[in-house]
Amino acid sequence: MKTLNIFYFSGTGNTRYIAEMLGEKLGWLYESSLFDITETANYSREITSADCIMLAYPIYGSAPPIPMRSFIDYYSSLFHGKKVMVVATQYFFSGDGAGYVASLLEKYGAEIVAAEHFNMPNNLSDMKILSVRNGSKLDRRLAKTEKRADAFVGRIERAKPVFRGCNAFSQFIGYFSQRLWWMTGEERKRKKLKIEPSRCIGCGLCAKCCPVGNIVMKDGKPTPLGSCVLCYRCVNLCPEKAIRLFGKRPPKAQYKGINKSDR
């Protein structure tokens, strides 16, 4: 059987959830393996040996997150001649969330064999304008996500894959509606992570869970280094709700992620 190696970045579990789902649903065609791109120093062998690759990531302002961009840049020479599926997760709309990466990979000589967007639950828990849902309140959205996953796999089976976000109109919308302003201020956003001293108990969980080591413990207190990748993992895991990123105050309710055992 052909092999599919799935490389993903996931801050709060949404992208990992869809990556696992697609790997299972594509089991009739591929033997799949999942790899978290933040967990090892070198994936050269896993890239070159696979018959097909899937890149899965969340979208921030119509742009892939910094860890995925760094991953693609680091391994750019290995994508030449590789078949690649691109999967982007989003809350609502990104324009060319998958198309942006697809275009980049094509410049490196990759063959894009499918590209799709999947709407997932909100994890920006410190943003008042966006509601946070957990447990059974996720059922309706996740049912729609699985339906789209079935359609995605079905089109591959019929040799008519989807290429979401890859046309000129989607690229125009993605760039001018979101990515232009997002990328312009991205470095400034990376320094916005705040930890409220009055709430923090110094447990160190945020430092342990940060996928890029942006938080370190100093004198028993967590200290952000200004290199946040905006994944919201620490905001949603802090037991004292002491961390905020884009909001003016820490969250009242945190996103708990998707419990696969309940699905």
C-alpha positions in Angstrom: 0.0 0.0 0.0 1.1 3.6 -0.7 2.2 5.7 2.2 0.8 9.1 3.3 2.8 11.0 5.9 0.8 13.8 7.5 2.8 16.7 9.0 0.7 19.0 11.1 0.8 21.9 13.5 -2.0 22.2 16.0 -2.2 24.7 18.9 -5.3 23.4 20.7 -6.0 20.1 18.9 -8.4 21.2 16.1 -6.0 20.6 13.3 -4.7 17.3 14.8 -8.3 16.1 15.0 -8.9 16.7 11.3 -5.5 15.3 10.3 -6.3 12.1 12.2 -9.7 11.9 10.7 -8.5 12.3 7.1 -5.7 9.7 7.7 -8.3 7.2 8.8 -10.8 8.0 6.0 -8.0 7.7 3.4 -7.1 4.2 4.7 -8.4 2.5 1.6 -5.7 4.2 -0.4 -2.8 5.0 2.0 -1.1 3.7 5.1 -0.8 7.0 7.0 1.4 8.3 9.7 1.1 11.5 11.7 3.9 13.8 12.7 3.8 16.9 14.8 6.3 19.3 13.2 7.3 20.8 16.6 8.4 17.4 18.1 11.6 16.5 16.2 14.6 18.1 14.8 14.6 16.4 11.3 11.9 14.9 9.1 13.9 14.5 5.9 13.5 10.8 5.8 9.8 10.9 6.4 9.3 13.5 3.6 11.5 11.7 1.0 10.2 8.2 1.7 6.4 9.0 1.5 4.4 8.4 -1.6 2.3 11.4 -0.7 2.5 14.1 1.9 -0.3 16.1 3.7 0.4 19.4 5.4 -2.2 20.4 7.9 -2.3 23.6 9.8 -4.6 26.3 11.3 -5.1 29.6 9.5 -4.2 32.9 11.1 -5.3 35.9 9.0 -5.3 33.9 5.8 -1.7 32.9 6.5 -0.2 29.6 7.8 1.3 29.8 11.3 5.0 30.5 11.7 6.0 26.9 12.6 4.4 25.6 9.3 6.0 28.4 7.3 9.4 27.6 8.9 8.9 23.9 8.2 8.2 24.4 4.5 11.1 26.8 4.2 13.5 24.4 5.9 12.5 21.4 3.8 11.8 23.3 0.6 14.3 21.3 -1.5 12.7 18.0 -0.5 9.3 18.9 -1.9 10.4 18.8 -5.5 8.4 16.1 -7.3 6.4 15.2 -4.2 2.6 14.7 -4.3 1.1 17.0 -1.6 -2.3 17.5 -0.1 -2.9 20.8 1.7 -5.4 21.0 4.6 -6.2 24.3 6.4 -8.4 24.6 9.4 -10.2 27.9 10.1 -13.0 29.3 12.2 -15.0 30.8 9.4 -13.3 32.0 6.2 -9.8 32.5 4.9 -10.0 32.9 1.2 -6.9 31.1 0.1 -5.8 29.5 3.4 -4.8 26.3 1.6 -4.1 28.0 -1.8 -1.4 30.2 -0.3 0.7 27.2 0.8 -0.2 25.2 -2.4 1.2 28.1 -4.5 4.4 28.2 -2.4 4.9 24.4 -2.7 4.4 24.5 -6.4 7.3 27.0 -6.6 9.4 24.4 -4.9 8.4 21.8 -7.5 5.7 19.9 -5.6 2.6 18.5 -7.3 -0.6 19.6 -5.4 -3.1 16.7 -5.5 -5.8 18.3 -3.3 -6.4 21.3 -1.1 -9.3 21.9 1.3 -10.5 24.1 4.2 -12.2 22.8 7.3 -14.2 25.0 9.6 -13.4 24.2 13.3 -14.5 25.4 16.7 -13.3 28.8 18.0 -10.3 28.7 20.3 -9.7 32.4 20.7 -11.1 32.3 24.2 -10.1 35.8 25.3 -12.0 37.5 22.5 -15.4 38.6 23.8 -17.0 38.8 20.3 -16.4 35.1 19.7 -18.2 32.5 21.8 -16.4 29.5 23.2 -18.1 26.1 23.0 -17.1 22.7 24.5 -18.5 19.2 24.8 -21.8 18.5 23.1 -22.1 22.1 22.0 -19.5 21.2 19.3 -21.5 18.4 17.8 -23.2 20.4 15.1 -20.1 22.0 13.8 -18.1 18.8 14.0 -20.8 16.9 12.1 -20.4 19.4 9.3 -16.7 19.0 9.4 -16.9 15.2 9.0 -19.4 15.6 6.2 -16.8 17.8 4.4 -14.1 15.3 5.2 -16.2 12.5 3.5 -16.7 14.7 0.5 -12.9 15.5 0.3 -12.0 11.8 0.4 -14.9 10.9 -2.0 -13.6 13.3 -4.6 -10.1 11.8 -4.3 -11.6 8.4 -4.8 -13.4 9.6 -7.9 -10.2 11.2 -9.2 -11.8 14.6 -9.0 -10.0 16.2 -6.0 -10.9 19.6 -4.7 -8.5 22.5 -4.9 -10.0 25.0 -2.4 -8.6 28.5 -2.3 -6.3 27.9 -5.3 -8.1 30.2 -7.8 -7.2 33.8 -8.5 -10.3 35.2 -6.8 -9.7 33.3 -3.6 -6.1 34.5 -3.6 -7.2 38.1 -4.1 -9.7 37.9 -1.3 -7.4 36.1 1.1 -4.6 38.7 0.5 -6.5 41.9 0.6 -9.1 41.0 3.3 -6.8 39.4 5.8 -3.2 38.4 5.0 -1.9 41.9 4.1 -2.8 43.4 7.4 -2.1 40.3 9.4 1.5 39.8 8.1 2.2 43.5 8.4 1.7 43.4 12.1 2.6 39.8 12.9 5.8 40.5 14.8 4.0 43.0 17.0 1.3 40.4 17.7 4.0 37.9 18.8 4.8 40.2 21.7 1.3 40.6 23.0 1.1 37.6 25.2 0.5 38.7 28.8 0.4 36.7 32.0 -1.5 38.3 34.9 0.7 38.3 38.0 -2.3 38.5 40.4 -3.7 35.2 39.0 -0.6 33.2 38.2 0.4 30.6 40.7 3.7 29.7 39.0 2.8 26.1 38.2 4.9 26.2 35.0 2.3 24.5 32.8 2.4 27.3 30.2 6.2 26.9 29.8 5.9 23.1 29.5 3.1 23.2 26.9 4.4 26.0 24.6 5.3 24.3 21.3 8.1 26.7 20.6 9.6 27.5 24.0 8.4 31.1 24.1 7.7 30.9 27.9 10.4 30.3 30.4 10.3 30.2 34.2 12.3 32.9 36.0 12.3 33.1 39.8 9.3 30.8 39.8 7.2 32.9 37.4 6.5 32.4 33.7 8.1 35.0 31.4 7.1 35.3 27.7 10.1 35.9 25.4 8.3 37.8 22.6 8.3 34.9 20.1 4.7 33.7 20.5 3.3 31.8 17.5 -0.2 32.8 18.5 -1.5 29.2 18.8 -3.6 29.9 22.0 -2.5 26.7 23.7 -1.3 28.3 26.9 -4.3 30.6 27.1 -6.7 27.7 27.1 -4.6 25.4 29.4 -3.8 27.7 32.2 -5.5 26.4 35.3 -6.0 29.9 36.7 -7.1 31.6 33.5 -4.2 34.0 33.9 -3.1 34.4 30.3 -4.4 36.5 27.5 -3.2 37.2 23.9 -5.6 39.3 21.7 -8.1 40.1 24.4 -8.0 42.8 26.9 -8.6 40.4 29.8 -8.0 36.7 30.4 -10.8 34.4 29.3 -13.8 33.6 31.4 -14.2 30.3 29.6 -11.5 28.3 28.0 -11.6 26.1 24.9 -11.1 22.5 26.0 -10.5 20.9 22.6 -12.2 18.0 21.0 -12.5 14.7 23.0 -12.3 12.0 20.4 -13.8 9.5 22.8 -17.1 11.4 22.7 -17.4 11.5 19.0 
